[in-house]
Amino acid sequence: MGRARPPPAERVRAKLRAAAGNALAQAMPSGYQRLGHVLLVRLPTGLAPYGPLLGEAWRAELGVTTVLARVGPIEGEFREPRVELLSGGPTETTVVEHGTRWHLDAARIMFAAGNRVERQRFARLVRPGERVADLFAGIGYFTIPAARAQPTAAFVAVEKNPLAYGYLERNVQENGVAPSVRTLLGDNRLVPLAEHAFDRVVLGYLPSSVPFLDRAVRLLDSAGGEVHLHLVTDAHDAARRASSTVRAELERLGARPLAAPRAREVKPYGPGRTHVVVDAELRPG
């Protein structure tokens, strides 16, 4: 039996070793994120002079069109990635996940592959005929899978970033969920949304959507509903910490919990930090 072919990262590392020596080759991270025809990699400072070589090597090994290097954390109000081009050119791409197609510009819009399970979990939570508000819709991360799963539910998807909003509209159309999804461009605290008109509200903003919980509570039906609130907390005992934070805020707002908040860890979020989502079933005060 023939020898197994090394994984792509090892084949790229071999090309780097031939050009730069073993020490620098060993410093090359093995991980990468593929978004359609665009590849995202990490590039330590010491490897910067070999960026073009690595870009071409990754393109050859994986058959992607464009390779981008992460050069800093996702930051700013619009959660924009900080990347630089290593090889190729076009950064607009399409990501397919469980049958949902998202168009995006990988150089200007974040797509968290680590949220895959949570996107599907949220879609399963939505019930037939529900009224759902997504206050940080982005390109349709949570709304579109849920609308595909529950076509009789009615969704309002709010997004403030004009670039992301353009992709949101396109993705809603191309995934065939336009009949059940209304999109709104603007700040979710200011756009016209009827209070007490929703059964479910999702707040998918990091590092913390706690400051927007007041708006979400006021949108819930007077008989009660559920809020899904995302935040980042210390990794140690992360679920308990997140639940405690949300309980305290609900108490401050005068909301009436119908059940104890439930928290689940979504993914690591940097050293010592964890992304958590808290499901809070409640009635407005």
C-alpha positions in Angstrom: 0.0 0.0 0.0 1.3 3.4 -0.9 2.2 6.1 1.6 -0.6 8.4 2.7 -0.3 11.9 1.2 0.5 14.6 3.8 -2.3 17.0 4.7 -2.4 20.4 2.8 -0.8 22.3 5.6 2.2 20.0 5.6 2.6 20.3 1.9 2.6 24.1 2.2 5.0 23.8 5.0 7.4 21.8 2.9 7.4 24.5 0.2 8.1 27.1 2.9 10.9 25.0 4.4 12.6 24.8 1.0 12.6 28.6 0.7 13.1 29.8 4.3 14.5 26.9 6.4 13.0 24.6 9.0 12.7 27.2 11.9 10.4 29.5 9.9 8.5 26.5 8.5 7.8 25.2 12.0 6.4 28.7 12.9 3.7 28.4 10.2 0.2 27.7 11.7 -1.6 24.7 10.4 -5.1 26.0 10.7 -7.1 27.8 8.1 -10.7 28.7 7.3 -12.2 28.1 3.9 -15.0 30.4 2.8 -16.0 29.2 -0.7 -13.1 30.1 -3.0 -11.4 32.3 -0.4 -9.0 31.0 2.2 -8.2 32.7 5.5 -4.9 31.9 7.2 -2.9 33.3 10.1 0.5 34.8 9.2 2.9 35.4 12.1 5.0 38.5 11.8 8.2 36.6 11.1 6.6 35.0 8.0 5.4 38.2 6.5 8.2 38.3 3.8 7.0 34.9 2.7 3.3 35.9 2.4 3.2 35.8 -1.4 4.9 32.4 -1.5 2.5 31.0 1.1 -0.5 32.4 -0.7 0.5 30.8 -3.9 1.3 27.5 -2.2 -2.2 27.4 -0.5 -3.9 28.3 -3.8 -2.1 25.4 -5.5 -2.8 22.9 -2.7 -6.5 23.7 -2.1 -7.6 25.1 -5.5 -8.9 28.3 -4.0 -8.9 31.6 -5.9 -7.8 34.0 -3.2 -5.8 33.7 0.0 -6.2 36.3 2.8 -4.1 36.6 6.0 -5.6 37.7 9.3 -3.6 40.6 10.6 -5.6 41.6 13.6 -8.8 40.9 15.6 -12.3 41.4 14.3 -13.2 44.9 15.6 -15.4 48.0 15.3 -19.1 48.5 15.4 -19.6 46.5 12.2 -17.3 43.6 13.3 -15.1 43.9 10.3 -12.2 41.5 9.8 -8.6 42.8 9.5 -7.0 41.0 6.6 -4.4 41.4 3.9 -4.2 39.8 0.5 -1.5 37.2 0.0 -2.5 35.8 -3.4 -5.3 36.1 -5.9 -7.8 38.9 -6.0 -11.6 38.4 -5.8 -12.8 38.4 -2.2 -16.5 38.1 -2.8 -17.5 34.5 -2.3 -20.3 32.1 -1.4 -20.4 29.9 1.7 -22.8 26.9 1.7 -23.9 25.4 5.0 -26.6 22.8 5.4 -28.2 23.9 2.2 -28.1 27.7 3.0 -26.1 29.9 0.7 -24.5 33.1 2.0 -22.9 35.6 -0.4 -20.3 37.9 1.3 -17.1 39.8 0.8 -14.6 37.8 3.0 -12.3 40.8 3.2 -15.0 43.1 4.7 -17.5 40.8 6.4 -17.0 38.3 9.1 -18.3 34.7 8.8 -17.8 32.6 12.0 -17.6 29.0 11.1 -17.6 28.2 14.8 -21.3 29.4 15.0 -22.4 26.6 12.7 -24.1 24.5 15.4 -25.7 27.5 17.0 -27.2 28.6 13.7 -28.8 25.2 13.3 -29.9 25.1 16.9 -31.7 28.4 16.6 -33.4 27.3 13.4 -34.8 24.3 15.3 -36.1 26.4 18.1 -38.4 28.5 15.9 -41.9 27.2 15.8 -44.5 27.4 13.0 -46.2 30.7 12.8 -43.9 32.5 15.2 -43.0 36.2 14.8 -39.2 36.5 15.1 -37.0 39.6 15.3 -33.3 39.4 14.4 -31.8 42.7 15.6 -28.2 42.0 14.4 -29.0 40.2 11.2 -25.7 40.6 9.4 -25.9 38.8 6.1 -28.7 36.5 7.4 -26.7 34.2 9.7 -29.6 33.2 11.9 -32.6 34.4 10.0 -32.1 32.5 6.8 -31.6 29.0 8.2 -34.6 29.5 10.5 -36.8 30.8 7.7 -35.8 27.9 5.5 -36.7 25.5 8.4 -40.0 27.3 9.3 -41.5 29.0 6.2 -44.7 29.8 8.1 -42.9 31.9 10.7 -42.6 35.7 10.0 -39.1 37.3 10.4 -37.9 40.9 10.7 -34.2 41.1 10.0 -32.5 44.4 11.1 -29.0 45.3 10.0 -27.1 48.6 10.4 -24.1 48.0 8.2 -25.0 49.0 4.6 -22.6 46.5 3.0 -23.9 43.6 5.1 -27.4 44.7 4.5 -26.9 44.5 0.7 -25.8 40.9 1.1 -28.7 40.2 3.5 -31.2 41.3 0.8 -29.4 39.2 -1.8 -29.2 36.1 0.4 -32.9 36.3 1.4 -33.8 36.4 -2.3 -31.5 33.6 -3.4 -32.4 31.3 -0.6 -36.1 31.6 -1.5 -37.2 33.0 1.9 -38.3 36.5 0.8 -42.0 35.8 1.4 -41.4 35.3 5.2 -38.5 37.8 5.8 -38.8 41.5 6.0 -35.4 43.3 6.0 -34.8 46.7 7.6 -31.6 48.9 7.2 -30.7 50.8 10.3 -29.9 50.9 14.0 -32.2 48.4 15.8 -32.8 50.9 18.6 -34.3 53.4 16.1 -35.9 51.4 13.3 -39.8 51.3 13.5 -40.7 48.0 15.2 -44.0 47.5 17.0 -43.6 46.7 20.7 -45.1 43.5 22.1 -45.3 42.1 18.5 -42.8 39.2 18.6 -42.5 35.8 20.0 -38.8 35.4 19.7 -35.9 37.9 19.5 -32.3 37.1 18.7 -29.4 39.4 19.7 -26.3 38.0 17.9 -23.8 40.8 18.7 -20.4 40.3 20.3 -18.6 41.0 22.5 -22.0 41.7 24.3 -25.5 42.3 23.3 -26.6 42.9 26.9 -27.0 46.7 26.2 -29.7 45.8 23.7 -31.7 43.6 26.0 -34.1 46.4 26.9 -35.1 46.8 23.3 -35.6 43.1 22.9 -37.8 42.8 26.0 -40.0 45.6 24.8 -40.5 43.8 21.5 -41.8 40.6 23.1 -45.5 39.8 23.2 -47.1 40.8 26.4 -47.9 37.2 27.1 -44.2 36.3 26.9 -41.6 35.1 24.5 -37.9 34.2 24.3 -34.7 36.2 23.8 -31.5 34.6 22.6 -28.6 36.8 23.8 -25.0 36.4 22.8 -22.1 37.6 24.9 -18.4 36.9 25.7 -17.4 36.0 29.2 -14.5 34.5 31.2 -13.9 30.9 30.1 -14.0 29.6 33.6 -17.6 28.7 34.5 -18.6 30.6 31.4 -22.3 29.4 31.2 -23.0 30.3 34.8 -21.3 33.7 34.5 -23.4 34.5 31.4 -26.6 33.4 33.0 -25.9 35.5 36.0 -25.2 38.6 33.9 -28.5 38.2 32.0 -30.6 37.5 35.1 -29.2 40.6 36.7 -30.1 42.7 33.7 -33.6 41.3 33.4 -34.2 42.1 37.0 -33.0 45.7 36.5 -35.4 46.0 33.5 -38.3 44.7 35.5 -38.9 41.7 33.1 -40.5 38.6 34.6 -38.7 35.4 33.8 -41.0 32.5 32.9 -38.1 30.0 33.4 -34.5 30.1 34.6 -32.2 31.4 31.8 -30.4 28.6 30.0 -26.8 29.1 28.7 -24.6 27.2 26.4 -21.1 27.7 25.2 -20.8 28.4 21.5 -17.0 28.6 20.9 -13.7 29.8 22.3 -13.3 33.6 21.9 -9.6 34.3 22.4 -7.4 33.4 25.3 -9.4 32.8 28.5 -12.7 33.9 26.9 -15.8 32.1 25.7 -18.7 33.0 23.4 -22.0 32.1 25.2 -25.6 32.3 24.2 -28.3 32.6 26.8 -31.9 31.7 26.1 -34.2 33.7 28.4 -38.0 32.9 28.4 -39.8 35.9 29.9 -42.6 38.3 30.0 -42.2 42.1 29.7 -42.6 44.0 32.9 
